[in-house]
Amino acid sequence: MNKHKKNYIVTFIIGIIILFILSVFLVTFLKKIFIGSIKEDDVYVNSSDYTIKIEDKLSVSDDFGKNISDDNNHSFGYIEFEVLNNVEYVRNFEIYITENENDNEINPSYIKFYLTDIDGNPCTNYDQNKIPSYVDLNYLNNKPSSKLLLSDSLGKLESKKYILRVWITDSYIIENSDKTFTFDIGVRAV
């Protein structure tokens, strides 16, 4: 093979490699623009997964429940968490809970949920006078084992902090049977 033909083949192979690399970058860029809006990873909770366990040792009024703090949360659920949008466009998201069913479970109709922003202002659908119980929450579309806490949106690269307070309503009769209600909290982009 002459030297001229050999240089032509090497140049041809290098050209194909360069075209392949450019194609990969182009596809990745276009995918972010046109397909990226459906990725679950665009919105996430800034921490590991949360599992909250409520025990039937103490039932309280809604007024007390709305004021559960990090200092007095021993028999209640209290978590502060941040939801982040890691893309440069507006994202809708849903915060939801998934019940971990067990044989010794507190009746979910006695479990109350109160979601606020970090300043304690109630989120949409959380009225100061009517606190929803687990059975009042709507099931999540496409995830029938989960219940919706909040639908909201975040601006590009924005984050919001929330506080979720959970307790057993004062109409619950404590049975001294160590019943529990356990659930996980999650977030997803929609």
C-alpha positions, 0 to 999 in steps of 0.5 A, spaced: 500 500 500 502 506 498 503 512 503 498 516 499 493 511 500 495 509 507 494 517 509 487 517 506 485 511 510 488 514 517 484 521 515 478 517 513 478 513 520 480 520 524 474 523 520 469 518 522 471 518 530 470 526 530 463 525 527 461 520 532 464 524 538 460 530 535 454 526 534 454 524 541 454 531 543 449 533 539 444 528 541 446 529 548 444 537 547 438 535 543 436 530 548 436 535 554 432 540 550 427 536 547 426 530 552 429 533 558 423 535 561 420 528 562 426 526 567 424 524 574 431 527 576 430 534 574 426 535 581 429 531 587 428 532 595 435 534 598 436 528 602 436 521 603 429 518 603 425 519 609 421 514 613 416 516 618 414 512 624 408 514 628 406 510 634 400 510 638 403 513 645 400 520 644 394 523 641 394 531 640 389 536 638 390 539 631 392 546 634 398 542 638 399 538 631 400 544 627 405 547 632 410 541 632 417 543 632 424 539 632 424 540 639 418 536 641 417 531 636 418 525 640 412 521 638 410 525 632 412 526 625 416 532 623 421 533 618 424 539 614 426 538 607 428 542 601 425 540 594 430 542 588 430 544 581 436 542 577 434 544 570 434 551 567 427 551 566 420 551 570 418 544 573 412 542 576 413 537 581 409 533 586 410 531 594 407 524 596 407 519 601 407 512 600 404 508 606 408 502 609 402 497 611 403 492 617 399 488 621 399 492 627 397 499 624 393 505 626 387 506 622 389 511 617 383 516 618 386 518 625 393 520 622 393 528 620 398 531 615 400 539 615 405 541 610 407 548 611 413 552 607 419 553 612 416 559 615 410 555 617 405 558 612 400 553 610 401 550 603 395 550 598 390 545 600 392 545 608 387 550 611 388 552 618 382 550 620 381 543 617 387 539 617 387 533 612 387 526 615 391 520 611 384 518 608 382 525 606 388 525 601 388 524 594 391 518 591 397 519 586 396 518 578 400 513 576 402 511 583 396 508 586 399 506 593 401 513 594 397 519 596 399 526 594 401 532 599 402 537 594 403 539 587 407 545 586 412 548 581 419 551 581 423 556 577 429 554 574 435 552 578 430 554 584 429 550 591 423 551 596 423 548 603 418 545 607 416 542 613 411 536 614 408 535 621 404 528 622 400 526 628 395 522 631 388 526 632 385 527 639 379 522 637 384 516 637 383 512 643 390 509 645 390 502 645 396 500 649 398 495 643 404 499 640 400 500 633 404 504 628 403 508 622 409 508 617 410 511 611 415 514 606 415 521 603 418 522 596 418 527 590 417 527 583 417 531 577 411 531 572 
